[in-house]
Amino acid sequence: MARRPDRRSDNDDILSKNDLKQMGEGLSRLSVDAVLQAYHSAYARCRMVNDRVPTARSIQELVQVWKPLWKWR
């Protein structure tokens, strides 16, 4: 029986709750411009190009950067 190719890579790790908390605290200390720059960078990493699915870590980083922007709007 045919199997799907394994597209996971070694660096497809997931951030822990502690990592996410530390990232959020670090972002809260940055200026709005710095957070916007981090958002654009995270957004670029999450783009789907040529059927490349973003990693779970990239999505987690995008969400963490989006949270303070949503609060500041």
mmJSON file of the N, C-alpha and C atoms, coordinates in Angstrom:
{"data_MODEL":{"atom_site":{
"group_PDB":["ATOM","ATOM","ATOM","ATOM","ATOM","ATOM","ATOM","ATOM","ATOM","ATOM","ATOM","ATOM","ATOM","ATOM","ATOM","ATOM","ATOM","ATOM","ATOM","ATOM","ATOM","ATOM","ATOM","ATOM","ATOM","ATOM","ATOM","ATOM","ATOM","ATOM","ATOM","ATOM","ATOM","ATOM","ATOM","ATOM","ATOM","ATOM","ATOM","ATOM","ATOM","ATOM","ATOM","ATOM","ATOM","ATOM","ATOM","ATOM","ATOM","ATOM","ATOM","ATOM","ATOM","ATOM","ATOM","ATOM","ATOM","ATOM","ATOM","ATOM","ATOM","ATOM","ATOM","ATOM","ATOM","ATOM","ATOM","ATOM","ATOM","ATOM","ATOM","ATOM","ATOM","ATOM","ATOM","ATOM","ATOM","ATOM","ATOM","ATOM","ATOM","ATOM","ATOM","ATOM","ATOM","ATOM","ATOM","ATOM","ATOM","ATOM","ATOM","ATOM","ATOM","ATOM","ATOM","ATOM","ATOM","ATOM","ATOM","ATOM","ATOM","ATOM","ATOM","ATOM","ATOM","ATOM","ATOM","ATOM","ATOM","ATOM","ATOM","ATOM","ATOM","ATOM","ATOM","ATOM","ATOM","ATOM","ATOM","ATOM","ATOM","ATOM","ATOM","ATOM","ATOM","ATOM","ATOM","ATOM","ATOM","ATOM","ATOM","ATOM","ATOM","ATOM","ATOM","ATOM","ATOM","ATOM","ATOM","ATOM","ATOM","ATOM","ATOM","ATOM","ATOM","ATOM","ATOM","ATOM","ATOM","ATOM","ATOM","ATOM","ATOM","ATOM","ATOM","ATOM","ATOM","ATOM","ATOM","ATOM","ATOM","ATOM","ATOM","ATOM","ATOM","ATOM","ATOM","ATOM","ATOM","ATOM","ATOM","ATOM","ATOM","ATOM","ATOM","ATOM","ATOM","ATOM","ATOM","ATOM","ATOM","ATOM","ATOM","ATOM","ATOM","ATOM","ATOM","ATOM","ATOM","ATOM","ATOM","ATOM","ATOM","ATOM","ATOM","ATOM","ATOM","ATOM","ATOM","ATOM","ATOM","ATOM","ATOM","ATOM","ATOM","ATOM","ATOM","ATOM","ATOM","ATOM","ATOM","ATOM","ATOM","ATOM","ATOM","ATOM","ATOM","ATOM","ATOM"],
"id":[1,2,3,4,5,6,7,8,9,10,11,12,13,14,15,16,17,18,19,20,21,22,23,24,25,26,27,28,29,30,31,32,33,34,35,36,37,38,39,40,41,42,43,44,45,46,47,48,49,50,51,52,53,54,55,56,57,58,59,60,61,62,63,64,65,66,67,68,69,70,71,72,73,74,75,76,77,78,79,80,81,82,83,84,85,86,87,88,89,90,91,92,93,94,95,96,97,98,99,100,101,102,103,104,105,106,107,108,109,110,111,112,113,114,115,116,117,118,119,120,121,122,123,124,125,126,127,128,129,130,131,132,133,134,135,136,137,138,139,140,141,142,143,144,145,146,147,148,149,150,151,152,153,154,155,156,157,158,159,160,161,162,163,164,165,166,167,168,169,170,171,172,173,174,175,176,177,178,179,180,181,182,183,184,185,186,187,188,189,190,191,192,193,194,195,196,197,198,199,200,201,202,203,204,205,206,207,208,209,210,211,212,213,214,215,216,217,218,219],
"type_symbol":["N","C","C","N","C","C","N","C","C","N","C","C","N","C","C","N","C","C","N","C","C","N","C","C","N","C","C","N","C","C","N","C","C","N","C","C","N","C","C","N","C","C","N","C","C","N","C","C","N","C","C","N","C","C","N","C","C","N","C","C","N","C","C","N","C","C","N","C","C","N","C","C","N","C","C","N","C","C","N","C","C","N","C","C","N","C","C","N","C","C","N","C","C","N","C","C","N","C","C","N","C","C","N","C","C","N","C","C","N","C","C","N","C","C","N","C","C","N","C","C","N","C","C","N","C","C","N","C","C","N","C","C","N","C","C","N","C","C","N","C","C","N","C","C","N","C","C","N","C","C","N","C","C","N","C","C","N","C","C","N","C","C","N","C","C","N","C","C","N","C","C","N","C","C","N","C","C","N","C","C","N","C","C","N","C","C","N","C","C","N","C","C","N","C","C","N","C","C","N","C","C","N","C","C","N","C","C","N","C","C","N","C","C","N","C","C","N","C","C"],
"label_atom_id":["N","CA","C","N","CA","C","N","CA","C","N","CA","C","N","CA","C","N","CA","C","N","CA","C","N","CA","C","N","CA","C","N","CA","C","N","CA","C","N","CA","C","N","CA","C","N","CA","C","N","CA","C","N","CA","C","N","CA","C","N","CA","C","N","CA","C","N","CA","C","N","CA","C","N","CA","C","N","CA","C","N","CA","C","N","CA","C","N","CA","C","N","CA","C","N","CA","C","N","CA","C","N","CA","C","N","CA","C","N","CA","C","N","CA","C","N","CA","C","N","CA","C","N","CA","C","N","CA","C","N","CA","C","N","CA","C","N","CA","C","N","CA","C","N","CA","C","N","CA","C","N","CA","C","N","CA","C","N","CA","C","N","CA","C","N","CA","C","N","CA","C","N","CA","C","N","CA","C","N","CA","C","N","CA","C","N","CA","C","N","CA","C","N","CA","C","N","CA","C","N","CA","C","N","CA","C","N","CA","C","N","CA","C","N","CA","C","N","CA","C","N","CA","C","N","CA","C","N","CA","C","N","CA","C","N","CA","C","N","CA","C","N","CA","C","N","CA","C","N","CA","C","N","CA","C"],
"label_alt_id":[null,null,null,null,null,null,null,null,null,null,null,null,null,null,null,null,null,null,null,null,null,null,null,null,null,null,null,null,null,null,null,null,null,null,null,null,null,null,null,null,null,null,null,null,null,null,null,null,null,null,null,null,null,null,null,null,null,null,null,null,null,null,null,null,null,null,null,null,null,null,null,null,null,null,null,null,null,null,null,null,null,null,null,null,null,null,null,null,null,null,null,null,null,null,null,null,null,null,null,null,null,null,null,null,null,null,null,null,null,null,null,null,null,null,null,null,null,null,null,null,null,null,null,null,null,null,null,null,null,null,null,null,null,null,null,null,null,null,null,null,null,null,null,null,null,null,null,null,null,null,null,null,null,null,null,null,null,null,null,null,null,null,null,null,null,null,null,null,null,null,null,null,null,null,null,null,null,null,null,null,null,null,null,null,null,null,null,null,null,null,null,null,null,null,null,null,null,null,null,null,null,null,null,null,null,null,null,null,null,null,null,null,null,null,null,null,null,null,null],
"label_comp_id":["MET","MET","MET","ALA","ALA","ALA","ARG","ARG","ARG","ARG","ARG","ARG","PRO","PRO","PRO","ASP","ASP","ASP","ARG","ARG","ARG","ARG","ARG","ARG","SER","SER","SER","ASP","ASP","ASP","ASN","ASN","ASN","ASP","ASP","ASP","ASP","ASP","ASP","ILE","ILE","ILE","LEU","LEU","LEU","SER","SER","SER","LYS","LYS","LYS","ASN","ASN","ASN","ASP","ASP","ASP","LEU","LEU","LEU","LYS","LYS","LYS","GLN","GLN","GLN","MET","MET","MET","GLY","GLY","GLY","GLU","GLU","GLU","GLY","GLY","GLY","LEU","LEU","LEU","SER","SER","SER","ARG","ARG","ARG","LEU","LEU","LEU","SER","SER","SER","VAL","VAL","VAL","ASP","ASP","ASP","ALA","ALA","ALA","VAL","VAL","VAL","LEU","LEU","LEU","GLN","GLN","GLN","ALA","ALA","ALA","TYR","TYR","TYR","HIS","HIS","HIS","SER","SER","SER","ALA","ALA","ALA","TYR","TYR","TYR","ALA","ALA","ALA","ARG","ARG","ARG","CYS","CYS","CYS","ARG","ARG","ARG","MET","MET","MET","VAL","VAL","VAL","ASN","ASN","ASN","ASP","ASP","ASP","ARG","ARG","ARG","VAL","VAL","VAL","PRO","PRO","PRO","THR","THR","THR","ALA","ALA","ALA","ARG","ARG","ARG","SER","SER","SER","ILE","ILE","ILE","GLN","GLN","GLN","GLU","GLU","GLU","LEU","LEU","LEU","VAL","VAL","VAL","GLN","GLN","GLN","VAL","VAL","VAL","TRP","TRP","TRP","LYS","LYS","LYS","PRO","PRO","PRO","LEU","LEU","LEU","TRP","TRP","TRP","LYS","LYS","LYS","TRP","TRP","TRP","ARG","ARG","ARG"],
"label_asym_id":["A","A","A","A","A","A","A","A","A","A","A","A","A","A","A","A","A","A","A","A","A","A","A","A","A","A","A","A","A","A","A","A","A","A","A","A","A","A","A","A","A","A","A","A","A","A","A","A","A","A","A","A","A","A","A","A","A","A","A","A","A","A","A","A","A","A","A","A","A","A","A","A","A","A","A","A","A","A","A","A","A","A","A","A","A","A","A","A","A","A","A","A","A","A","A","A","A","A","A","A","A","A","A","A","A","A","A","A","A","A","A","A","A","A","A","A","A","A","A","A","A","A","A","A","A","A","A","A","A","A","A","A","A","A","A","A","A","A","A","A","A","A","A","A","A","A","A","A","A","A","A","A","A","A","A","A","A","A","A","A","A","A","A","A","A","A","A","A","A","A","A","A","A","A","A","A","A","A","A","A","A","A","A","A","A","A","A","A","A","A","A","A","A","A","A","A","A","A","A","A","A","A","A","A","A","A","A","A","A","A","A","A","A","A","A","A","A","A","A"],
"label_entity_id":["1","1","1","1","1","1","1","1","1","1","1","1","1","1","1","1","1","1","1","1","1","1","1","1","1","1","1","1","1","1","1","1","1","1","1","1","1","1","1","1","1","1","1","1","1","1","1","1","1","1","1","1","1","1","1","1","1","1","1","1","1","1","1","1","1","1","1","1","1","1","1","1","1","1","1","1","1","1","1","1","1","1","1","1","1","1","1","1","1","1","1","1","1","1","1","1","1","1","1","1","1","1","1","1","1","1","1","1","1","1","1","1","1","1","1","1","1","1","1","1","1","1","1","1","1","1","1","1","1","1","1","1","1","1","1","1","1","1","1","1","1","1","1","1","1","1","1","1","1","1","1","1","1","1","1","1","1","1","1","1","1","1","1","1","1","1","1","1","1","1","1","1","1","1","1","1","1","1","1","1","1","1","1","1","1","1","1","1","1","1","1","1","1","1","1","1","1","1","1","1","1","1","1","1","1","1","1","1","1","1","1","1","1","1","1","1","1","1","1"],
"label_seq_id":[1,1,1,2,2,2,3,3,3,4,4,4,5,5,5,6,6,6,7,7,7,8,8,8,9,9,9,10,10,10,11,11,11,12,12,12,13,13,13,14,14,14,15,15,15,16,16,16,17,17,17,18,18,18,19,19,19,20,20,20,21,21,21,22,22,22,23,23,23,24,24,24,25,25,25,26,26,26,27,27,27,28,28,28,29,29,29,30,30,30,31,31,31,32,32,32,33,33,33,34,34,34,35,35,35,36,36,36,37,37,37,38,38,38,39,39,39,40,40,40,41,41,41,42,42,42,43,43,43,44,44,44,45,45,45,46,46,46,47,47,47,48,48,48,49,49,49,50,50,50,51,51,51,52,52,52,53,53,53,54,54,54,55,55,55,56,56,56,57,57,57,58,58,58,59,59,59,60,60,60,61,61,61,62,62,62,63,63,63,64,64,64,65,65,65,66,66,66,67,67,67,68,68,68,69,69,69,70,70,70,71,71,71,72,72,72,73,73,73],
"pdbx_PDB_ins_code":[null,null,null,null,null,null,null,null,null,null,null,null,null,null,null,null,null,null,null,null,null,null,null,null,null,null,null,null,null,null,null,null,null,null,null,null,null,null,null,null,null,null,null,null,null,null,null,null,null,null,null,null,null,null,null,null,null,null,null,null,null,null,null,null,null,null,null,null,null,null,null,null,null,null,null,null,null,null,null,null,null,null,null,null,null,null,null,null,null,null,null,null,null,null,null,null,null,null,null,null,null,null,null,null,null,null,null,null,null,null,null,null,null,null,null,null,null,null,null,null,null,null,null,null,null,null,null,null,null,null,null,null,null,null,null,null,null,null,null,null,null,null,null,null,null,null,null,null,null,null,null,null,null,null,null,null,null,null,null,null,null,null,null,null,null,null,null,null,null,null,null,null,null,null,null,null,null,null,null,null,null,null,null,null,null,null,null,null,null,null,null,null,null,null,null,null,null,null,null,null,null,null,null,null,null,null,null,null,null,null,null,null,null,null,null,null,null,null,null],
"Cartn_x":[0.833,0.0,0.89,0.519,1.298,1.147,2.217,2.199,2.51,1.999,2.305,3.739,4.401,5.771,5.765,6.774,6.904,7.53,6.739,7.227,7.716,7.64,8.115,9.633,10.133,11.582,12.017,13.299,13.819,13.574,13.472,13.291,11.814,10.923,9.49,9.056,9.776,9.438,8.326,7.701,6.595,7.065,6.698,7.075,6.267,6.923,6.231,5.466,4.616,3.855,4.796,5.883,6.857,7.537,7.889,8.498,7.548,6.275,5.28,5.099,5.112,4.971,6.154,7.362,8.557,8.551,8.1,8.035,7.038,5.884,4.881,5.381,6.098,6.652,7.702,8.514,9.524,8.9,7.848,7.169,6.482,6.005,5.305,6.252,7.543,8.531,8.997,8.63,9.085,8.164,8.678,7.864,6.9,5.92,4.943,5.636,6.59,7.304,8.083,8.707,9.467,8.539,7.373,6.415,5.852,5.611,5.142,6.171,7.434,8.49,8.535,8.386,8.363,7.154,6.026,4.818,5.032,5.585,5.813,6.792,7.785,8.742,8.06,7.257,6.55,5.528,4.865,3.874,4.537,5.721,6.443,6.841,7.204,7.568,6.356,5.158,3.939,3.277,3.812,3.216,3.36,2.336,2.398,2.921,4.126,4.765,5.079,4.593,4.856,4.468,3.302,2.762,3.594,4.389,5.16,4.283,3.98,3.136,4.016,3.587,4.404,4.482,5.555,5.74,4.833,4.614,3.799,4.451,5.759,6.475,6.263,6.275,6.063,4.67,3.678,2.312,2.198,2.83,2.801,3.443,4.554,5.216,4.333,3.665,2.769,1.637,1.061,-0.031,0.473,1.651,2.193,2.46,2.914,3.191,1.885,0.88,-0.411,-1.137,-0.984,-1.717,-1.487,-0.241,-0.083,-0.586,-0.464,-0.977,-2.488,-3.162,-4.611,-4.999,-4.225,-4.518,-4.298,-3.304,-2.943,-3.792,-4.64,-5.38,-6.34],
"Cartn_y":[-1.164,0.0,1.243,2.221,3.454,4.289,4.952,5.821,7.244,8.15,9.56,9.839,10.726,11.071,11.825,11.577,12.257,13.619,14.672,16.026,16.74,16.078,16.708,16.8,17.868,18.025,17.932,17.883,17.771,19.029,20.184,21.429,21.793,20.838,21.088,20.881,21.504,21.35,22.328,22.035,22.847,23.566,24.834,25.611,25.158,25.077,24.699,25.899,25.65,26.748,27.771,27.295,28.198,29.054,28.449,29.199,30.266,29.904,30.861,32.014,31.692,32.725,33.686,33.145,33.988,34.853,34.301,35.067,36.213,35.939,36.979,38.085,37.712,38.716,39.564,38.942,39.689,40.651,40.209,41.073,42.248,42.043,43.126,44.27,43.994,45.036,45.816,45.357,46.001,47.144,48.007,49.097,48.545,49.359,48.946,48.663,49.503,49.294,47.979,47.651,46.401,45.191,45.282,44.178,44.039,45.168,45.116,44.442,44.756,44.126,42.618,42.235,40.816,40.127,40.838,40.278,40.026,41.002,40.842,39.697,39.557,38.466,37.108,37.014,35.763,35.45,36.481,36.291,35.758,36.282,35.822,34.35,33.924,32.52,31.594,32.13,31.308,31.261,31.979,31.956,30.57,30.171,28.894,29.153,28.683,28.868,27.487,27.239,25.958,24.758,24.806,23.719,23.447,24.397,24.246,24.686,23.765,24.056,24.63,25.716,26.28,25.325,25.433,24.576,25.037,24.147,24.48,25.613,25.581,26.627,27.993,28.051,29.318,29.869,28.994,29.422,29.912,29.206,29.635,31.011,31.243,32.543,33.643,33.365,34.352,34.716,33.73,33.994,34.805,34.47,35.208,36.665,36.937,38.317,39.052,38.334,38.947,39.415,38.696,39.013,40.438,40.909,42.302,43.317,43.013,43.936,44.071,42.975,43.005,43.838,43.739,44.516,46.008,46.352,47.758,48.468,47.763,48.4,49.433],
"Cartn_z":[0.0,0.0,0.0,-0.783,-0.889,0.374,0.721,1.899,1.489,2.26,2.015,2.42,1.696,2.089,3.412,4.215,5.497,5.257,5.391,5.115,6.362,7.488,8.71,8.691,9.241,9.312,10.77,10.98,12.336,13.156,12.498,13.237,13.389,13.19,13.315,14.766,15.667,17.071,17.458,18.557,19.043,20.295,20.421,21.591,22.803,23.94,25.172,25.716,26.703,27.315,27.942,28.528,29.133,28.066,26.941,25.834,25.311,25.17,24.685,25.669,26.964,27.993,27.945,27.841,27.77,26.523,25.416,24.174,24.312,24.915,25.123,26.028,27.088,27.996,27.294,26.473,25.727,24.733,24.07,23.103,23.782,25.011,25.705,26.069,26.101,26.426,25.199,24.011,22.781,22.378,21.528,20.987,19.944,19.59,18.585,17.258,16.885,15.62,15.615,16.732,16.812,16.735,17.371,17.318,15.902,15.235,13.846,12.945,13.16,12.372,12.647,13.914,14.263,13.636,13.593,12.975,11.485,10.793,9.354,9.073,9.925,9.77,9.995,11.058,11.35,10.263,9.765,8.701,7.432,7.123,5.934,6.074,7.283,7.496,7.389,7.601,7.572,6.203,5.238,3.897,3.284,2.565,1.856,0.453,0.184,-1.11,-1.675,-2.889,-3.564,-2.696,-2.127,-1.291,-0.042,0.364,1.603,2.764,3.646,4.797,5.905,6.558,7.632,8.821,9.554,10.722,11.858,12.794,13.963,14.752,14.839,15.567,14.921,13.6,12.902,13.175,13.18,13.464,14.905,15.839,17.237,17.398,16.712,16.795,16.215,15.108,14.506,15.468,16.116,17.055,18.246,18.761,19.906,19.555,18.353,17.942,17.661,17.209,16.892,18.148,19.261,20.491,20.988,21.149,21.61,20.591,19.311,18.294,18.417,18.701,18.856,20.081,21.153,22.367,22.144,21.323,21.13,20.092,19.399,18.294,18.756],
"occupancy":[1.0,1.0,1.0,1.0,1.0,1.0,1.0,1.0,1.0,1.0,1.0,1.0,1.0,1.0,1.0,1.0,1.0,1.0,1.0,1.0,1.0,1.0,1.0,1.0,1.0,1.0,1.0,1.0,1.0,1.0,1.0,1.0,1.0,1.0,1.0,1.0,1.0,1.0,1.0,1.0,1.0,1.0,1.0,1.0,1.0,1.0,1.0,1.0,1.0,1.0,1.0,1.0,1.0,1.0,1.0,1.0,1.0,1.0,1.0,1.0,1.0,1.0,1.0,1.0,1.0,1.0,1.0,1.0,1.0,1.0,1.0,1.0,1.0,1.0,1.0,1.0,1.0,1.0,1.0,1.0,1.0,1.0,1.0,1.0,1.0,1.0,1.0,1.0,1.0,1.0,1.0,1.0,1.0,1.0,1.0,1.0,1.0,1.0,1.0,1.0,1.0,1.0,1.0,1.0,1.0,1.0,1.0,1.0,1.0,1.0,1.0,1.0,1.0,1.0,1.0,1.0,1.0,1.0,1.0,1.0,1.0,1.0,1.0,1.0,1.0,1.0,1.0,1.0,1.0,1.0,1.0,1.0,1.0,1.0,1.0,1.0,1.0,1.0,1.0,1.0,1.0,1.0,1.0,1.0,1.0,1.0,1.0,1.0,1.0,1.0,1.0,1.0,1.0,1.0,1.0,1.0,1.0,1.0,1.0,1.0,1.0,1.0,1.0,1.0,1.0,1.0,1.0,1.0,1.0,1.0,1.0,1.0,1.0,1.0,1.0,1.0,1.0,1.0,1.0,1.0,1.0,1.0,1.0,1.0,1.0,1.0,1.0,1.0,1.0,1.0,1.0,1.0,1.0,1.0,1.0,1.0,1.0,1.0,1.0,1.0,1.0,1.0,1.0,1.0,1.0,1.0,1.0,1.0,1.0,1.0,1.0,1.0,1.0,1.0,1.0,1.0,1.0,1.0,1.0],
"B_iso_or_equiv":[0.0,0.0,0.0,0.0,0.0,0.0,0.0,0.0,0.0,0.0,0.0,0.0,0.0,0.0,0.0,0.0,0.0,0.0,0.0,0.0,0.0,0.0,0.0,0.0,0.0,0.0,0.0,0.0,0.0,0.0,0.0,0.0,0.0,0.0,0.0,0.0,0.0,0.0,0.0,0.0,0.0,0.0,0.0,0.0,0.0,0.0,0.0,0.0,0.0,0.0,0.0,0.0,0.0,0.0,0.0,0.0,0.0,0.0,0.0,0.0,0.0,0.0,0.0,0.0,0.0,0.0,0.0,0.0,0.0,0.0,0.0,0.0,0.0,0.0,0.0,0.0,0.0,0.0,0.0,0.0,0.0,0.0,0.0,0.0,0.0,0.0,0.0,0.0,0.0,0.0,0.0,0.0,0.0,0.0,0.0,0.0,0.0,0.0,0.0,0.0,0.0,0.0,0.0,0.0,0.0,0.0,0.0,0.0,0.0,0.0,0.0,0.0,0.0,0.0,0.0,0.0,0.0,0.0,0.0,0.0,0.0,0.0,0.0,0.0,0.0,0.0,0.0,0.0,0.0,0.0,0.0,0.0,0.0,0.0,0.0,0.0,0.0,0.0,0.0,0.0,0.0,0.0,0.0,0.0,0.0,0.0,0.0,0.0,0.0,0.0,0.0,0.0,0.0,0.0,0.0,0.0,0.0,0.0,0.0,0.0,0.0,0.0,0.0,0.0,0.0,0.0,0.0,0.0,0.0,0.0,0.0,0.0,0.0,0.0,0.0,0.0,0.0,0.0,0.0,0.0,0.0,0.0,0.0,0.0,0.0,0.0,0.0,0.0,0.0,0.0,0.0,0.0,0.0,0.0,0.0,0.0,0.0,0.0,0.0,0.0,0.0,0.0,0.0,0.0,0.0,0.0,0.0,0.0,0.0,0.0,0.0,0.0,0.0,0.0,0.0,0.0,0.0,0.0,0.0],
"pdbx_formal_charge":[null,null,null,null,null,null,null,null,null,null,null,null,null,null,null,null,null,null,null,null,null,null,null,null,null,null,null,null,null,null,null,null,null,null,null,null,null,null,null,null,null,null,null,null,null,null,null,null,null,null,null,null,null,null,null,null,null,null,null,null,null,null,null,null,null,null,null,null,null,null,null,null,null,null,null,null,null,null,null,null,null,null,null,null,null,null,null,null,null,null,null,null,null,null,null,null,null,null,null,null,null,null,null,null,null,null,null,null,null,null,null,null,null,null,null,null,null,null,null,null,null,null,null,null,null,null,null,null,null,null,null,null,null,null,null,null,null,null,null,null,null,null,null,null,null,null,null,null,null,null,null,null,null,null,null,null,null,null,null,null,null,null,null,null,null,null,null,null,null,null,null,null,null,null,null,null,null,null,null,null,null,null,null,null,null,null,null,null,null,null,null,null,null,null,null,null,null,null,null,null,null,null,null,null,null,null,null,null,null,null,null,null,null,null,null,null,null,null,null],
"auth_seq_id":[1,1,1,2,2,2,3,3,3,4,4,4,5,5,5,6,6,6,7,7,7,8,8,8,9,9,9,10,10,10,11,11,11,12,12,12,13,13,13,14,14,14,15,15,15,16,16,16,17,17,17,18,18,18,19,19,19,20,20,20,21,21,21,22,22,22,23,23,23,24,24,24,25,25,25,26,26,26,27,27,27,28,28,28,29,29,29,30,30,30,31,31,31,32,32,32,33,33,33,34,34,34,35,35,35,36,36,36,37,37,37,38,38,38,39,39,39,40,40,40,41,41,41,42,42,42,43,43,43,44,44,44,45,45,45,46,46,46,47,47,47,48,48,48,49,49,49,50,50,50,51,51,51,52,52,52,53,53,53,54,54,54,55,55,55,56,56,56,57,57,57,58,58,58,59,59,59,60,60,60,61,61,61,62,62,62,63,63,63,64,64,64,65,65,65,66,66,66,67,67,67,68,68,68,69,69,69,70,70,70,71,71,71,72,72,72,73,73,73],
"auth_comp_id":["MET","MET","MET","ALA","ALA","ALA","ARG","ARG","ARG","ARG","ARG","ARG","PRO","PRO","PRO","ASP","ASP","ASP","ARG","ARG","ARG","ARG","ARG","ARG","SER","SER","SER","ASP","ASP","ASP","ASN","ASN","ASN","ASP","ASP","ASP","ASP","ASP","ASP","ILE","ILE","ILE","LEU","LEU","LEU","SER","SER","SER","LYS","LYS","LYS","ASN","ASN","ASN","ASP","ASP","ASP","LEU","LEU","LEU","LYS","LYS","LYS","GLN","GLN","GLN","MET","MET","MET","GLY","GLY","GLY","GLU","GLU","GLU","GLY","GLY","GLY","LEU","LEU","LEU","SER","SER","SER","ARG","ARG","ARG","LEU","LEU","LEU","SER","SER","SER","VAL","VAL","VAL","ASP","ASP","ASP","ALA","ALA","ALA","VAL","VAL","VAL","LEU","LEU","LEU","GLN","GLN","GLN","ALA","ALA","ALA","TYR","TYR","TYR","HIS","HIS","HIS","SER","SER","SER","ALA","ALA","ALA","TYR","TYR","TYR","ALA","ALA","ALA","ARG","ARG","ARG","CYS","CYS","CYS","ARG","ARG","ARG","MET","MET","MET","VAL","VAL","VAL","ASN","ASN","ASN","ASP","ASP","ASP","ARG","ARG","ARG","VAL","VAL","VAL","PRO","PRO","PRO","THR","THR","THR","ALA","ALA","ALA","ARG","ARG","ARG","SER","SER","SER","ILE","ILE","ILE","GLN","GLN","GLN","GLU","GLU","GLU","LEU","LEU","LEU","VAL","VAL","VAL","GLN","GLN","GLN","VAL","VAL","VAL","TRP","TRP","TRP","LYS","LYS","LYS","PRO","PRO","PRO","LEU","LEU","LEU","TRP","TRP","TRP","LYS","LYS","LYS","TRP","TRP","TRP","ARG","ARG","ARG"],
"auth_asym_id":["A","A","A","A","A","A","A","A","A","A","A","A","A","A","A","A","A","A","A","A","A","A","A","A","A","A","A","A","A","A","A","A","A","A","A","A","A","A","A","A","A","A","A","A","A","A","A","A","A","A","A","A","A","A","A","A","A","A","A","A","A","A","A","A","A","A","A","A","A","A","A","A","A","A","A","A","A","A","A","A","A","A","A","A","A","A","A","A","A","A","A","A","A","A","A","A","A","A","A","A","A","A","A","A","A","A","A","A","A","A","A","A","A","A","A","A","A","A","A","A","A","A","A","A","A","A","A","A","A","A","A","A","A","A","A","A","A","A","A","A","A","A","A","A","A","A","A","A","A","A","A","A","A","A","A","A","A","A","A","A","A","A","A","A","A","A","A","A","A","A","A","A","A","A","A","A","A","A","A","A","A","A","A","A","A","A","A","A","A","A","A","A","A","A","A","A","A","A","A","A","A","A","A","A","A","A","A","A","A","A","A","A","A","A","A","A","A","A","A"],
"auth_atom_id":["N","CA","C","N","CA","C","N","CA","C","N","CA","C","N","CA","C","N","CA","C","N","CA","C","N","CA","C","N","CA","C","N","CA","C","N","CA","C","N","CA","C","N","CA","C","N","CA","C","N","CA","C","N","CA","C","N","CA","C","N","CA","C","N","CA","C","N","CA","C","N","CA","C","N","CA","C","N","CA","C","N","CA","C","N","CA","C","N","CA","C","N","CA","C","N","CA","C","N","CA","C","N","CA","C","N","CA","C","N","CA","C","N","CA","C","N","CA","C","N","CA","C","N","CA","C","N","CA","C","N","CA","C","N","CA","C","N","CA","C","N","CA","C","N","CA","C","N","CA","C","N","CA","C","N","CA","C","N","CA","C","N","CA","C","N","CA","C","N","CA","C","N","CA","C","N","CA","C","N","CA","C","N","CA","C","N","CA","C","N","CA","C","N","CA","C","N","CA","C","N","CA","C","N","CA","C","N","CA","C","N","CA","C","N","CA","C","N","CA","C","N","CA","C","N","CA","C","N","CA","C","N","CA","C","N","CA","C","N","CA","C","N","CA","C","N","CA","C","N","CA","C","N","CA","C"],
"pdbx_PDB_model_num":[1,1,1,1,1,1,1,1,1,1,1,1,1,1,1,1,1,1,1,1,1,1,1,1,1,1,1,1,1,1,1,1,1,1,1,1,1,1,1,1,1,1,1,1,1,1,1,1,1,1,1,1,1,1,1,1,1,1,1,1,1,1,1,1,1,1,1,1,1,1,1,1,1,1,1,1,1,1,1,1,1,1,1,1,1,1,1,1,1,1,1,1,1,1,1,1,1,1,1,1,1,1,1,1,1,1,1,1,1,1,1,1,1,1,1,1,1,1,1,1,1,1,1,1,1,1,1,1,1,1,1,1,1,1,1,1,1,1,1,1,1,1,1,1,1,1,1,1,1,1,1,1,1,1,1,1,1,1,1,1,1,1,1,1,1,1,1,1,1,1,1,1,1,1,1,1,1,1,1,1,1,1,1,1,1,1,1,1,1,1,1,1,1,1,1,1,1,1,1,1,1,1,1,1,1,1,1,1,1,1,1,1,1,1,1,1,1,1,1]
}}}
